Amino acid sequence: MDTHGGQSLGVGGLDSQQPGSEAPISVPAQRGTPAGDLVDAIFSDDVERCRQLLDAHPELLNTPLRHRGYLRTPREDSAWPYTGGDNDYQGITPLVFASLVPRFREPRLDSRAPSSSGLAIIELLVGRGASLESRPGVAWWKDVLFHETCRDYDSPEAMELLARAGADYHTKMLNDYCYSVLQAAAARGAVRTVGFLLNRGVPMHHIHQGEEDSRADYGRPNGTPLHAAATNGRCDVVRLLLDRGAVSDLETLDWHGRTPLLCASRGPFSHEVDAKRGSWEETVRLLVDAGADLTALDQRDLDWSPYVFDQGAFRDTPLGHVSAWGSGDIVRYLADRGADIHRRCSYPKEESFPYVAAGNNVTPLHRAALNWNADAVQALLNLGADPAASDEYGRQAQHWATMRKCVSEWRGRNEFSLVWGDVLVDPAQKITLLKRLTAMESTISHLLCATTDSRGVLGRQDAFGRTPLHYAAYVKLVRAIVLLLEGGGGGGVDDVGQVDNEGRTVLHHLVDALYHPHNREPVDGDLADERLGVTLSTYIRDRQDHDIVDRTDHSGFTALHIAARAASYNAVALLLRLGADPNARVAKNGSDDNNDDEVGLTALHLTMRCPVWVPLGTYEPEEYKPWKRQAARIKELLLAAGADVGICDSRGRTAAQVEAAVDEELRRERAEYLVRRDHFSAEWARRCALDSRGFGRGRAGPRPVPVPAPGNSGAQQSPYGSGVGRGRGL
């Protein structure tokens, strides 16, 4: 995967500019001055203008320049994170600025290259004796400039010029990835630059063991250049390094305990697979043909990290990793050369376990199924992989295929999509996501057709009592539910009514809402899918088992109770369509999880209690009014289905009385909040007035800060105590 990639976000309102653009890149305060004109001339590749300015103002040759070019790239788009100091990307000499211009122009890393005019400007500056440093005695850019240029573009011509100016390609300093200069070039895929550096004696192996002082001063590189090239799928660089003697590094381990083959087998990021699969597969072939060990296993500890669903975070063999993203051809290639398709490995557990794929005894087929790599699934099955093979929890590849959540992190940092229907309405995402869902259907179909006894694969409950349908329902993978119920060509399955170890059926999991991480509103758009409703209705009608809909879990809740409590309109509508009883009461099942206050409640009672669950922040009416409107819509559904308004709960209250109690509670807590807020604002103003340093002052002076509401249901914690959220006594 490309550990250095990234796209320019146009930070600061600057749009990407092309060479020759007249829009100034200099800072506003210097525009019209010789220094500002030189910045703009260098950025515009205007060689003649640069020459004129240097002739008229020779002192500019090594004058520190300030510019706005760094605003065109994210801070992380560099060998070191930008900190704003003079040793970073401000206060740099014209020569350093000219060498970085390709980064400021082109947001796509693989498309960056200095123009012929840009090289001419660098040559002009070097020929006149330009320095890399703006201050005497500072050797920062001498040591790091090659790190920056080697990761940005492939230009031995520029490297030769910069070396004449004093840039050191033998430096032992490492960049932020603990890469040497040669590793940075290898990771970039700069094959010409890699050859340039090797021809000048830059070593391709680790720092020698005898250089203890150097390791103490500069650290130890993260692997070898072969690791760096393999990690990023740079097949041309891998080929060059192997030809130049890197075969001796085939079994060397990087910091994470991986050989170069294991690095390459991790593959690209999921959103880059289609575009970059070819170069990664060729990299794998080159390493295997050179003699890399196909039985190697990642040596890193099996710990949970936030990147666990990045396929490279799993501890596996090369075939296991490749099964997640590679084509059927590369899977067959590895198997033909001795890779074990039955090899079992271990995967880490995350905090939402056991609803996610994890555990021991995981096969490459599990891996391919989890990633919906239908081509690899079919190849493994043809090679003899067992579709009934289970991990340590009794979960087969079919279970793993239905555990994949909707992940749409590519929509933006602050945008979330928890269900597939949510992102399919986005034109920019629809084509890609439809391809993923088609791959999911193909994956499940291949597994269904792999056995004549589909019940033996699909109907088996795992150690948690769950079938593939349970997991598909949990992640709201509606198309998988429909496919599994229809049998996918391998016969239907009869497990909608099966209960897991929590007493929950598929319907319980299906209507248990996912919540938006910001406003905590239920996300239930996929449950309005017409095909889902028809499939479930047909299933229940054909089996004449209407009790499925009203079965209770170990907490005494039916699926309708769960949907009503979650204020999920689409879930309630679906269950009523399936024949759910609107007057069913929460049962007392003897479970410790069951709240005695909830015993005897109907769906109508639970609907009226919806605002109780809202994680209020300021008790402003707009915070809970959307929930009240949603509750009113659900109330209409329930009444139309025959809900009895006269049923009383365990306290003897009807649904109408519960609704009135909720309204009164909200009014009381709102009044209490206003008192706390006014007290807090007065105290804040008093402190600001007493603090001579202007404590808490902005340009507009001290501002009252809203007081967080008490509680722990997703709202910020408050010093005023707890009480908001689940179980406020209503």
SULFENDA-V966268 format. One record per run of one state. SS is the DSSP state (h for helix, s for strand, l for the rest). FROM is the first residue (numbers start at 1). TO is the last residue. If there is no record, write none. Layout:
ss=[SS | SS]
from=[FROM | FROM]
to=[TO | TO]
This chain:
ss=[l | h | l | s | l | h | l | h | l | h | l | h | l | s | l | s | l | h | l | s | l | h | l | h | l | h | l | h | l | h | l | h | l | h | l | h | l | h | l | h | l | h | l | h | l | h | l | h | l | h | l | h | l | s | l | s | l | h | l | h | l | h | l | h | l | h | l | h | l | h | l | h | l | h | l | h | l | s | l | s | l | h | l | h | l | h | l | h | l | h | l | h | l | h | l | h | l | h | l | h | l | s | l | s | l]
from=[1 | 11 | 14 | 26 | 27 | 28 | 31 | 34 | 44 | 47 | 57 | 58 | 63 | 65 | 66 | 67 | 68 | 69 | 73 | 92 | 93 | 94 | 106 | 109 | 112 | 116 | 128 | 140 | 153 | 156 | 165 | 181 | 189 | 191 | 200 | 212 | 219 | 225 | 232 | 235 | 244 | 246 | 250 | 260 | 266 | 270 | 290 | 311 | 314 | 318 | 323 | 328 | 337 | 345 | 348 | 359 | 363 | 364 | 371 | 374 | 383 | 397 | 402 | 409 | 412 | 420 | 425 | 427 | 450 | 454 | 459 | 468 | 475 | 478 | 487 | 506 | 512 | 514 | 516 | 522 | 524 | 525 | 529 | 530 | 544 | 546 | 549 | 559 | 566 | 569 | 578 | 596 | 599 | 603 | 609 | 610 | 614 | 621 | 641 | 655 | 691 | 698 | 699 | 701 | 702]
to=[10 | 13 | 25 | 26 | 27 | 30 | 33 | 43 | 46 | 56 | 57 | 62 | 64 | 65 | 66 | 67 | 68 | 72 | 91 | 92 | 93 | 105 | 108 | 111 | 115 | 127 | 139 | 152 | 155 | 164 | 180 | 188 | 190 | 199 | 211 | 218 | 224 | 231 | 234 | 243 | 245 | 249 | 259 | 265 | 269 | 289 | 310 | 313 | 317 | 322 | 327 | 336 | 344 | 347 | 358 | 362 | 363 | 370 | 373 | 382 | 396 | 401 | 408 | 411 | 419 | 424 | 426 | 449 | 453 | 458 | 467 | 474 | 477 | 486 | 505 | 511 | 513 | 515 | 521 | 523 | 524 | 528 | 529 | 543 | 545 | 548 | 558 | 565 | 568 | 577 | 595 | 598 | 602 | 608 | 609 | 613 | 620 | 640 | 654 | 690 | 697 | 698 | 700 | 701 | 730]
